[in-house]
């Protein structure tokens, strides 16, 4: 554990076999990116092991200078470890010694105050705002498919890999380019063969460096959205490419054949020797099948693509189609950020994790290193927990067990707490900002509820929950500056500005509430009906941030509720539309009013001293004030009908409590006879 204040100013290091990236935690771009003109940078092997510690120190020294670090004693170090090493950690003792040697390097030479190592697949997950997913890491040396569950690599039994990486594709393109140069040297110049024929094979080979091949691959190579056959597409248009010495070459099918080796081999003889017969969709499904049914479903719906070799145009679409074709019954979703972020996926994830204040407990401090030695990295960073610090591995804390049974010997963590999914924001209005902050506060409460004596889950920061385009737009228009220089507290303050009081327009608010507060006659329980109306009222006020009306205009709110509960619009509809003109509408209104009287519990508390008016001796029904009979005409009284079906005579029924007019509460007439109804009320119903 390391406590160095809220702003640790940690440095994130992501060193691969081709490029080394370094930068400060909390930033969304690496300040230092090294490269090499050779097939590797000499620091790491294609398998991810350290090739030369001297080269590693040289690269780190250059990176710290580029970052402006005067003293490394003030900067904790987060190291991103190649996920391919997960396959070798159990059997390969050299990989364990590399981890310890790197920890010693930072503590002994650079005197770092704290250190932590995390698998790059876990960091790629967090860079995409997820703690669970199937990570497809396509590096320069190899391609690894790593299942990550709640911030942990599941284990060696589920990790799959292919030796076909960026270097293998470079080899394929390098061979094709040399073939073209050789044919050009032998063939005479012509309009269809504009390449320089004066170069010898040796000069041609020397002029095509690995850096040039990588530039060619990144600039003109593509992924076909379906299976690509070289013979069937031999006549596709060629694209020119100029070599550093001025030689012009043109590529046709080669532009698509390079990436096709990840899915199929048109010519097995020309495929990378270490990757023949191994296809990416197959190993993704193989890795997903190692989990249970629920885990497999979640993995296949969260396939996260990262690494520089995944930046081919249309690659995520092709991968999703290939997997869906092999497993049509499952829902497949491949998630890929923009290519410039895919190259930095591990660094971006480390930047997010190391910037969290709640990550303090995960650091290995200089004091702990001095007490336990470099072997502590094997026990405290077994599979690099990220924003969820799960329980210690089996045997941890048990003094009767040997320390060698801890850490790396535990294949995966059991019973790790499930971290809730953080909300995402891509909106623009104040209403959307308020809605996001309410969801975010709920998410924080859920994460905090998972804290125990041995676990402390970490919360995804607000800035990491924002869509990248939205973040840039807000920084440009609201902050008037680059988004990578905006602190977390400033983002939170920007969201909280949406909760400031909106301009008050009482009339508009009343109109909105009138359409929102509805009386649901389908709910039979009166208390439940009122509770639902109150919920709708509070949701409307929270959505518009207009709670002030509850405290300053309470009478208006009560009047709106009463108006919604008291069905005057139903009464007016029955009085204004008679059965002669609109019999069906009148019948419906009467039925709804009668249903409300039956289920609403609206009755006169005191018995009326005036009895209800009975039919006269001639059997005529009571008249309305306008002289019309209740049934719409003169003649003997007929049983009241709402749907054409005769009803028993009410006089033969047992005596019951007289009905009450819902308009004026008079027992002398029913709701359909009240003279106080107005024609305009029907329209509001």
C-alpha positions in Angstrom: 0.0 0.0 0.0 1.2 3.5 -0.8 -0.3 6.8 0.2 1.2 9.8 -1.5 -1.8 12.1 -1.7 -4.6 12.4 -4.2 -2.4 13.3 -7.1 0.3 10.7 -7.3 1.7 11.8 -10.6 2.3 8.2 -11.5 4.1 7.2 -14.7 2.7 4.5 -16.9 5.1 2.3 -18.9 4.0 0.1 -21.8 7.1 -1.5 -23.4 6.5 -3.9 -26.3 8.9 -5.6 -28.7 8.6 -2.7 -31.2 7.6 0.4 -29.4 7.9 1.8 -25.8 5.3 4.2 -24.5 5.5 6.3 -21.4 3.3 9.0 -20.0 1.6 10.4 -16.9 -1.5 8.8 -15.4 -4.6 10.7 -16.1 -3.6 11.7 -19.6 -5.0 10.1 -22.8 -1.9 10.1 -24.8 1.7 8.9 -24.3 4.3 11.7 -24.1 7.1 9.4 -25.2 6.8 6.8 -28.0 10.0 5.1 -29.2 10.3 3.0 -32.3 12.8 1.0 -34.2 13.8 0.7 -37.8 14.5 -3.0 -37.2 12.1 -5.9 -36.8 12.2 -5.4 -33.0 13.5 -2.6 -30.8 16.0 -4.9 -29.1 14.3 -4.5 -25.7 11.7 -7.3 -25.8 11.6 -10.5 -27.8 8.7 -11.3 -30.0 7.4 -13.5 -27.2 7.4 -10.6 -24.8 10.4 -11.5 -22.6 13.1 -9.0 -21.9 15.9 -9.3 -24.5 18.3 -6.7 -23.0 18.0 -4.9 -19.7 20.6 -2.5 -20.9 18.4 -1.5 -23.8 15.4 -1.3 -21.4 17.3 1.1 -19.1 18.4 3.2 -22.1 14.8 3.5 -23.3 13.5 4.3 -19.8 16.1 7.0 -19.3 15.1 8.6 -22.6 11.5 8.4 -21.6 11.9 10.0 -18.2 13.9 12.8 -19.9 11.1 13.3 -22.5 8.5 13.4 -19.6 10.5 16.1 -17.8 11.0 13.9 -14.7 13.7 15.4 -12.6 13.6 12.8 -9.8 11.9 9.4 -10.1 11.6 9.3 -6.3 8.3 11.2 -6.6 6.6 9.1 -9.3 5.1 5.6 -8.7 5.5 3.3 -11.7 2.7 1.2 -13.3 4.2 -1.4 -15.6 2.1 -3.0 -18.4 3.0 -6.7 -18.8 2.5 -8.6 -22.1 -0.5 -10.9 -21.7 1.3 -13.6 -23.7 3.4 -14.2 -20.6 0.3 -15.6 -18.9 0.7 -18.8 -20.8 4.3 -19.1 -19.6 4.1 -17.9 -16.0 3.5 -21.3 -14.6 6.2 -23.2 -16.5 8.7 -20.5 -17.5 10.9 -19.5 -14.6 12.6 -16.8 -16.8 9.4 -14.9 -17.0 9.1 -14.8 -13.2 12.7 -13.7 -12.9 12.0 -10.9 -15.5 9.1 -9.6 -13.3 11.3 -9.5 -10.3 14.2 -8.0 -12.1 12.0 -5.2 -13.5 10.7 -4.5 -10.0 14.3 -4.4 -8.7 15.2 -2.0 -11.5 12.6 0.5 -10.6 13.1 0.3 -6.8 16.9 0.0 -6.9 18.1 2.2 -9.8 15.2 4.6 -10.1 14.3 4.7 -6.4 10.5 4.7 -7.3 8.3 5.2 -4.2 5.8 2.5 -5.4 5.3 0.0 -8.2 2.6 -2.2 -9.7 2.5 -4.5 -12.7 -0.7 -5.3 -14.6 -1.5 -7.5 -17.5 -2.0 -5.5 -20.7 -5.3 -7.3 -21.4 -6.8 -6.1 -18.1 -5.7 -2.5 -19.0 -7.2 -2.8 -22.5 -10.5 -3.8 -20.8 -10.5 -0.7 -18.6 -9.5 1.5 -21.5 -12.8 0.4 -23.1 -14.8 1.1 -19.9 -15.3 -2.5 -19.0 -14.1 -4.9 -16.4 -15.2 -8.1 -18.2 -14.6 -9.0 -21.8 -12.7 -11.1 -24.3 -9.6 -9.1 -25.2 -8.0 -9.7 -28.6 -4.5 -8.2 -28.3 -2.7 -7.9 -31.6 0.8 -6.9 -31.0 3.9 -6.9 -33.1 5.2 -10.3 -32.0 2.0 -12.3 -31.6 -1.8 -12.2 -31.1 -3.2 -13.1 -27.7 -6.9 -13.8 -26.9 -7.4 -13.3 -23.1 -10.6 -13.6 -21.2 -10.9 -11.0 -18.4 -13.5 -11.4 -15.7 -14.1 -8.5 -13.2 -10.6 -7.2 -13.7 -8.7 -10.5 -13.6 -7.2 -12.7 -16.3 -9.2 -15.9 -15.9 -6.2 -18.2 -16.1 -3.7 -20.0 -18.3 -6.3 -22.6 -19.2 -8.4 -20.1 -21.1 -5.8 -17.9 -22.7 -5.1 -18.6 -26.4 -2.6 -17.1 -28.8 -1.4 -17.1 -32.4 2.2 -16.4 -33.5 0.8 -14.3 -36.3 1.3 -10.7 -35.3 2.4 -7.5 -36.9 5.9 -9.0 -37.5 4.5 -12.0 -39.4 2.4 -9.7 -41.7 5.5 -7.6 -42.2 7.5 -10.6 -43.3 4.7 -11.5 -45.8 4.7 -8.0 -47.3 8.5 -7.8 -47.3 8.7 -10.9 -49.4 6.0 -9.7 -51.9 7.7 -6.4 -52.3 11.1 -8.0 -53.0 9.4 -10.3 -55.6 8.0 -7.2 -57.3 11.4 -5.5 -57.3 13.1 -8.6 -58.7 10.5 -8.9 -61.5 10.9 -5.2 -62.2 14.7 -5.5 -62.4 14.4 -8.2 -65.1 11.5 -6.8 -67.0 11.9 -3.8 -69.4 10.4 -0.5 -68.5 6.9 0.2 -69.9 3.9 2.3 -68.9 2.5 -0.7 -67.1 5.8 -1.4 -65.3 7.1 2.0 -64.1 9.4 0.7 -61.4 13.1 1.5 -61.5 14.8 -1.3 -63.3 18.3 0.0 -62.6 18.3 -1.5 -59.1 20.1 -4.7 -58.4 18.5 -7.3 -56.2 20.9 -6.4 -53.4 20.2 -2.7 -53.7 16.4 -3.4 -53.9 16.5 -5.5 -50.7 18.6 -2.9 -48.9 16.3 -0.1 -49.8 13.2 -1.8 -48.2 13.7 -1.5 -44.5 11.3 -2.9 -41.9 10.2 0.7 -41.1 9.2 1.1 -44.8 7.3 -2.1 -44.8 5.3 -1.0 -41.7 4.6 2.3 -43.3 3.3 0.6 -46.4 1.2 -1.7 -44.3 -0.4 1.1 -42.3 -1.0 3.3 -45.3 -2.5 1.2 -48.1 -3.3 -2.3 -46.6 -7.0 -3.1 -45.8 -9.1 -5.9 -44.5 -11.7 -7.4 -46.9 -15.2 -7.5 -45.4 -15.5 -11.1 -46.7 -13.3 -14.0 -47.7 -10.6 -12.7 -50.1 -9.3 -14.9 -52.9 -6.2 -13.6 -54.7 -7.0 -15.5 -58.0 -10.6 -14.3 -58.1 -9.5 -10.7 -57.4 -6.4 -10.6 -59.5 -7.6 -7.6 -61.5 -8.4 -5.2 -58.7 -7.0 -1.7 -59.0 -3.4 -1.2 -57.9 -2.2 1.5 -55.5 1.2 3.1 -55.9 3.8 3.4 -53.1 7.1 5.2 -53.3 10.1 3.7 -51.5 12.5 6.0 -49.7 15.0 5.8 -52.6 12.3 7.0 -55.1 11.4 3.6 -56.4 7.8 3.3 -57.4 5.9 0.0 -56.7 2.2 -0.8 -57.0 0.3 -3.3 -54.9 -3.0 -5.0 -55.8 -4.1 -8.2 -54.1 -1.2 -7.8 -51.6 -3.1 -4.9 -50.0 -5.8 -7.4 -48.8 -3.8 -10.6 -48.6 -1.7 -9.4 -45.6 -4.7 -9.1 -43.2 -6.3 -12.2 -44.7 -3.7 -14.3 -43.1 -5.5 -13.6 -39.8 -8.6 -15.4 -41.1 -7.6 -17.7 -44.0 -4.5 -18.6 -46.0 -4.8 -18.2 -49.7 -1.4 -19.7 -50.2 -0.2 -21.8 -47.2 3.3 -21.7 -48.5 3.4 -17.9 -48.2 1.8 -17.7 -44.8 3.9 -16.9 -41.8 5.7 -20.1 -40.8 4.6 -19.9 -37.2 1.0 -19.3 -37.8 -0.1 -21.7 -40.5 -3.5 -23.2 -39.9 -4.3 -21.0 -36.9 -7.1 -18.5 -37.5 -8.2 -15.7 -35.2 -12.0 -16.4 -35.1 -11.3 -20.0 -34.1 -9.1 -19.1 -31.1 -11.6 -16.5 -29.9 -14.3 -19.1 -29.8 -12.0 -21.6 -28.2 -11.1 -19.2 -25.4 -14.7 -18.2 -24.8 -15.7 -21.9 -24.6 -13.6 -22.3 -21.5 -16.0 -20.3 -19.3 -19.5 -21.3 -18.1 -22.6 -20.5 -20.1 -23.1 -17.0 -18.6 -19.5 -16.1 -19.0 -19.4 -17.2 -22.6 -22.4 -15.1 -23.4 -20.8 -12.0 -21.8 -17.4 -12.7 -23.5 -18.9 -12.9 -27.0 -20.9 -9.7 -26.5 -17.8 -7.9 -25.3 -14.9 -8.8 -27.7 -12.4 -5.9 -27.2 -9.8 -5.3 -29.9 -6.5 -3.6 -29.2 -3.0 -3.4 -30.5 -1.4 -1.7 -33.5 -1.9 -4.8 -35.7 -5.6 -4.4 -35.4 -5.7 -1.0 -37.1 -6.5 -2.4 -40.6 -9.6 -0.7 -42.0 -12.8 -2.9 -41.6 -10.9 -5.4 -39.3 -13.5 -5.2 -36.5 -16.4 -5.7 -38.9 -14.7 -8.7 -40.6 -13.9 -10.4 -37.2 -17.5 -10.0 -36.0 -18.8 -11.5 -39.2 -16.4 -14.5 -39.2 -17.3 -15.3 -35.5 -21.0 -14.9 -36.2 -20.8 -17.3 -39.2 -19.1 -19.9 -37.0 -21.6 -19.5 -34.2 -24.9 -18.2 -35.7 -27.0 -18.9 -32.6 -25.0 -16.4 -30.4 -25.0 -12.6 -30.3 -21.6 -11.4 -31.3 -20.3 -7.9 -30.6 -16.8 -6.7 -31.4 -15.9 -3.4 -29.8 -13.0 -1.3 -31.2 -12.1 2.3 -30.5 -10.6 4.5 -33.2 -7.2 3.2 -34.6 -5.2 5.8 -32.8 -6.6 4.6 -29.5 -6.3 0.9 -30.3 -2.5 1.4 -30.6 -2.5 2.9 -27.1 -5.1 0.7 -25.5 -2.9 -0.8 -22.7 -1.4 2.6 -21.9 -4.8 4.3 -21.8 -6.1 1.6 -19.4 -3.1 2.1 -17.2 -3.5 5.8 -17.3 -7.1 5.4 -16.0 -6.3 2.9 -13.3 -3.2 4.7 -11.9 -5.0 8.0 -11.7 -7.6 6.7 -9.3 -7.2 7.7 -5.7 -8.7 4.4 -4.5 -5.8 2.5 -6.2 -3.5 3.3 -3.3 -4.0 0.0 -1.7 -2.8 -1.9 -4.8 0.7 -0.2 -5.0 3.8 -2.1 -3.7 5.5 0.6 -1.7 9.2 1.0 -1.2 8.8 0.0 2.4 7.1 -3.3 1.5 9.7 -4.0 -1.1 12.5 -3.5 1.4 10.7 -5.8 3.9 9.7 -8.7 1.5 12.0 -8.3 -1.5 11.2 -8.5 -5.2 9.3 -11.8 -4.7 6.4 -9.7 -3.4 5.5 -8.8 -7.0 4.6 -12.5 -7.6 2.2 -12.4 -4.6 0.6 -9.0 -4.8 0.3 -8.9 -8.6 -0.7 -12.5 -9.6 -2.9 -11.5 -12.5 -2.9 -7.8 -12.1 -6.2 -6.8 -10.6 -7.4 -3.5 -11.9 -10.3 -1.5 -10.6 -11.6 -4.4 -8.6 -9.3 -5.7 -5.8 -10.6 -9.2 -5.2 -9.8 -11.5 -2.3 -6.3 -12.7 -1.8 -5.4 -16.0 -3.5 -5.9 -19.2 -1.6 -3.5 -19.5 1.3 -3.0 -15.8 1.7 -2.8 -14.8 5.3 -2.5 -18.4 6.5 0.7 -18.7 8.4 0.7 -22.4 8.2 1.1 -22.4 4.4 4.3 -21.8 2.6 4.6 -18.5 0.7 5.4 -20.4 -2.5 1.8 -21.5 -2.7 0.6 -17.9 -3.0 0.4 -15.6 -6.0 1.4 -17.1 -9.3 0.4 -20.6 -8.3 -3.2 -19.6 -8.0 -4.6 -19.9 -11.5 -7.3 -17.4 -11.0 -9.2 -15.6 -8.2 -12.3 -17.2 -6.9 -15.3 -15.3 -5.5 -14.1 -11.9 -6.7 -16.9 -9.3 -6.3 -18.8 -8.4 -9.4 -18.2 -4.8 -10.3 -21.2 -2.8 -11.6 -21.1 -1.4 -15.1 -20.2 2.3 -15.1 -22.6 4.5 -17.0 -21.5 6.3 -20.2 -22.2 9.8 -21.4 -22.4 11.0 -24.9 -25.1 13.7 -24.6 -25.1 17.5 -24.8 -28.2 18.9 -23.0 -28.4 19.7 -19.3 -31.2 17.1 -18.9 -28.8 14.4 -20.2 -26.0 15.6 -17.9 -28.3 15.5 -14.9 -29.5 12.0 -15.9 -25.9 10.8 -16.2 -24.9 12.2 -12.9 -27.8 10.5 -11.2 -26.8 7.2 -12.8 -23.2 7.8 -11.9 -24.0 8.5 -8.2 -26.0 5.2 -8.1 -23.0 3.4 -9.7 -20.7 4.8 -7.0 -23.0 3.7 -4.3 -23.1 0.2 -5.7 -19.3 0.0 -5.9 -18.9 1.4 -2.4 -21.3 -1.3 -1.1 -18.8 -4.0 -2.3 -16.1 -2.8 0.1 -15.1 -5.3 2.7 -12.2 -5.7 5.1 -10.1 -7.3 2.4 -11.4 -5.7 -0.8 -11.8 -2.1 -2.0 -13.3 -1.8 -5.5 -12.3 1.2 -7.5 -14.7 3.6 -9.2 -14.4 4.5 -12.9 -13.8 8.3 -13.0 -16.3 10.6 -14.6 -13.9 11.6 -17.4 -13.3 7.9 -18.4 -17.1 7.4 -18.7 -17.4 10.1 -21.3 -17.4 9.4 -25.0 -14.2 10.5 -26.6 -15.8 12.7 -29.2 -18.0 14.3 -26.5 -15.0 14.9 -24.3 -13.2 16.7 -27.1 -16.3 18.8 -28.0 -17.0 19.9 -24.4 -13.3 20.8 -23.8 -13.3 22.9 -26.9 -16.5 24.8 -26.4 -17.0 24.9 -22.6 -13.4 24.8 -21.3 -11.7 26.5 -24.3 -8.7 24.2 -24.1 -7.4 20.6 -24.8 -9.3 17.9 -23.1 -6.2 16.2 -21.7 -5.4 19.1 -19.5 -8.8 19.1 -17.7 -8.7 17.7 -14.2 -11.3 15.2 -12.9 -12.7 17.8 -10.5 -13.3 20.2 -13.4 -15.3 17.5 -15.2 -17.4 16.8 -12.1 -18.0 20.6 -11.7 -19.1 20.8 -15.3 -21.7 18.1 -14.8 -22.9 19.7 -11.5 -23.6 22.9 -13.3 -26.5 21.2 -15.0 -28.2 21.1 -11.6 -28.3 24.9 -11.3 -31.8 26.3 -11.2 -33.4 26.6 -14.6 -35.3 29.8 -15.6 -38.8 29.7 -14.0 -41.8 29.6 -16.3 -44.7 28.7 -14.1 -47.3 28.5 -16.9 -45.1 26.2 -19.1 -44.4 24.0 -16.1 -48.0 23.7 -15.2 -48.8 22.6 -18.8 -46.1 20.0 -18.7 -47.3 18.6 -15.4 -50.9 18.4 -16.5 -49.9 16.1 -19.3 -47.6 14.1 -17.0 -49.8 13.5 -14.0 -52.3 10.9 -15.1 -55.0 9.1 -13.2 -54.6 5.4 -14.0 -58.1 3.8 -13.7 -56.5 0.4 -14.4 -55.0 0.3 -10.9 -57.7 -0.7 -8.5 -56.0 0.2 -5.2 -56.5 3.9 -4.5 -53.2 4.3 -2.6 -51.2 2.7 -5.4 -52.8 5.0 -7.9 -51.8 8.1 -5.9 -48.3 6.7 -5.4 -47.8 6.3 -9.1 -49.0 9.9 -9.7 -46.5 11.2 -7.1 -43.7 9.2 -8.8 -44.6 10.7 -12.2 -44.7 14.1 -10.6 -41.2 13.7 -9.0 -39.7 12.3 -12.1 -40.9 15.2 -14.2 -39.6 17.7 -11.7 -36.2 16.0 -11.4 -35.9 15.7 -15.2 -36.5 19.4 -15.7 -34.7 20.4 -12.4 -37.8 22.3 -11.2 -38.2 21.1 -7.6 -38.6 24.7 -6.5 -42.3 24.5 -7.2 -42.8 22.0 -4.4 -41.5 24.5 -1.8 -42.7 27.8 -3.3 -45.9 26.9 -5.1 -47.1 24.0 -3.2 -50.8 24.9 -3.6 -50.4 24.7 -7.4 -49.0 21.2 -7.1 -51.9 20.2 -4.9 -54.4 21.7 -7.3 -52.8 19.8 -10.2 -53.0 16.5 -8.3 -56.6 17.2 -7.3 -57.5 18.1 -10.8 -56.0 14.9 -12.1 -57.8 12.8 -9.4 -61.2 14.5 -9.7 -62.7 13.3 -13.0 -64.6 16.4 -13.9 -63.6 15.9 -17.6 -65.4 12.6 -17.5 -68.6 14.2 -16.1 -68.5 17.0 -18.7 -68.1 14.5 -21.5 -71.2 12.6 -20.4 -73.2 15.8 -20.0 -72.2 17.6 -23.2 -72.4 14.7 -25.6 -75.8 13.1 -25.6 -76.7 9.7 -26.8 -78.6 11.0 -29.8 -75.4 12.3 -31.5 -72.6 10.3 -30.0 -74.1 7.3 -28.2 -70.8 5.4 -28.1 -68.7 8.2 -26.7 -71.3 9.0 -24.1 -71.5 5.4 -23.0 -67.7 5.1 -22.7 -67.6 8.3 -20.6 -70.4 7.1 -18.3 -68.7 3.7 -17.9 -65.3 5.3 -17.0 -67.0 7.6 -14.5 -68.9 4.8 -13.0 -65.7 2.7 -12.8 -63.9 5.5 -11.0 -66.8 5.9 -8.5 -66.7 2.2 -7.9 -62.9 1.9 -7.4 -61.9 5.4 -6.3 -63.7 5.3 -3.0 -65.2 8.8 -3.6 -68.4 8.9 -1.5 -70.1 11.4 0.7 -68.9 10.9 4.3 -72.3 11.9 5.7 -75.6 10.4 4.6 -77.6 12.9 2.7 -81.0 13.8 4.3 -82.5 14.2 0.9 -83.3 10.9 -0.7 -82.5 10.2 -4.3 -85.2 11.2 -6.7 -87.2 8.1 -7.8 -89.0 7.6 -11.1 -92.5 9.2 -11.3 -95.7 7.2 -11.4 -95.7 7.0 -15.1 -92.3 5.3 -15.1 -90.5 8.2 -16.6 -86.8 8.7 -15.7 -85.7 12.0 -14.0 -85.3 14.9 -16.3 -82.2 17.0 -16.9 -82.3 20.8 -16.5 -82.7 21.1 -20.3 -85.9 19.1 -20.2 -84.5 15.9 -21.8 -84.9 12.5 -20.3 -81.9 10.8 -18.9 -82.2 8.1 -21.6 -82.4 10.8 -24.3 -86.2 10.9 -24.9 -89.7 10.5 -23.4 -91.5 7.2 -22.7 -91.4 4.5 -20.2 -88.2 4.1 -18.3 -86.0 1.4 -19.6 -83.2 -0.4 -17.8 -80.0 1.6 -18.1 -77.7 0.1 -20.7 -74.1 1.0 -21.6 -73.4 -1.6 -24.2 -76.8 -2.6 -25.5 -77.3 -5.4 -22.9 -80.4 -5.1 -20.7 -79.8 -4.7 -17.0 -82.1 -5.7 -14.1 -84.4 -3.0 -12.8 -82.6 -1.1 -10.0 -85.8 -1.0 -7.9 -85.7 -4.8 -7.6 -82.1 -4.8 -6.3 -81.3 -4.7 -2.6 -81.2 -1.2 -1.0 -77.7 0.3 -1.0 -76.0 3.6 -0.3 -77.2 6.3 -2.7 -74.7 7.4 -5.4 -73.1 10.8 -5.1 -72.5 13.3 -7.9 -68.8 13.6 -8.4 -69.1 17.2 -9.6 -71.2 18.8 -6.8 -71.4 15.9 -4.3 -75.2 16.0 -4.4 -77.2 12.8 -3.8 -80.2 14.0 -5.8 -78.7 13.1 -9.2 -75.8 11.1 -10.7 -72.8 12.3 -12.4 -74.5 12.3 -15.8 -77.3 14.7 -14.5 -75.3 17.4 -13.0 -76.0 20.9 -14.5 -72.6 22.3 -13.6 -70.7 20.5 -16.3 -69.0 22.6 -19.1 -68.6 21.6 -22.7 -64.9 22.4 -22.7 -64.1 19.7 -20.1 -64.7 16.9 -22.5 -61.9 17.9 -24.7 -59.4 17.6 -21.9 -60.4 14.0 -21.3 
